[in-house]
Amino acid sequence: MKSIKLLLWIPFIGMLGFLPYANKIEPYVLGMPFLLFWIAFWMVLASIILTIVYKFDPDNQGSDVE
């Protein structure tokens, strides 16, 4: 299950790797220029991916410290 941390690369590649292709104003999505929508979309998706990695990471399953 160590490969769960590979999910952390998805937002990095999506936001920075494809940003030159998303650098346009039109079309408008949800009333926002496409670039603004692209960045907001990846911020939300990154939060979801971080939650998934946090829940399923075996290194995070330690015992409670008292």
C-alpha positions in Angstrom: 0.0 0.0 0.0 3.0 2.3 -0.2 1.9 3.2 -3.7 -0.9 5.3 -2.2 1.5 8.2 -1.9 1.9 8.2 -5.6 -1.6 9.8 -5.7 0.1 13.0 -4.4 1.6 13.5 -7.8 -1.8 13.8 -9.5 -2.6 17.4 -8.4 1.0 18.5 -9.0 0.9 17.2 -12.6 -2.6 18.4 -13.2 -2.1 21.9 -12.0 1.4 22.6 -13.2 1.9 20.2 -16.0 -1.3 21.0 -17.9 -1.5 24.7 -17.0 -0.1 25.9 -20.3 -3.0 24.1 -22.1 -5.6 25.5 -19.7 -4.3 29.1 -20.0 -7.3 30.6 -21.8 -10.1 32.8 -20.9 -12.9 31.1 -22.8 -15.0 29.0 -22.3 -16.5 30.2 -19.1 -17.2 27.4 -16.6 -19.6 28.1 -13.8 -19.3 31.8 -14.6 -15.5 31.8 -14.2 -12.8 32.1 -16.9 -11.4 28.7 -17.7 -8.1 29.3 -16.0 -9.7 30.3 -12.8 -11.9 27.3 -12.9 -8.9 25.0 -13.6 -7.0 26.3 -10.6 -10.1 26.0 -8.3 -10.9 22.5 -9.6 -7.4 21.3 -8.8 -7.5 22.9 -5.3 -10.7 21.0 -4.5 -9.4 17.8 -6.1 -6.1 18.1 -4.2 -8.0 18.3 -0.9 -9.9 15.2 -1.8 -6.7 13.3 -2.7 -4.9 14.4 0.5 -7.9 13.1 2.5 -7.7 9.7 0.7 -3.9 9.5 1.3 -4.4 10.4 4.9 -7.1 7.7 5.5 -5.3 4.9 3.6 -1.6 5.5 4.3 -0.2 2.6 6.4 2.4 4.9 8.0 -0.5 7.0 9.5 -2.0 4.1 11.3 0.1 4.5 14.4 -1.0 4.0 18.0 -2.5 6.8 20.1 0.1 8.7 22.2 -0.9 9.2 25.8 
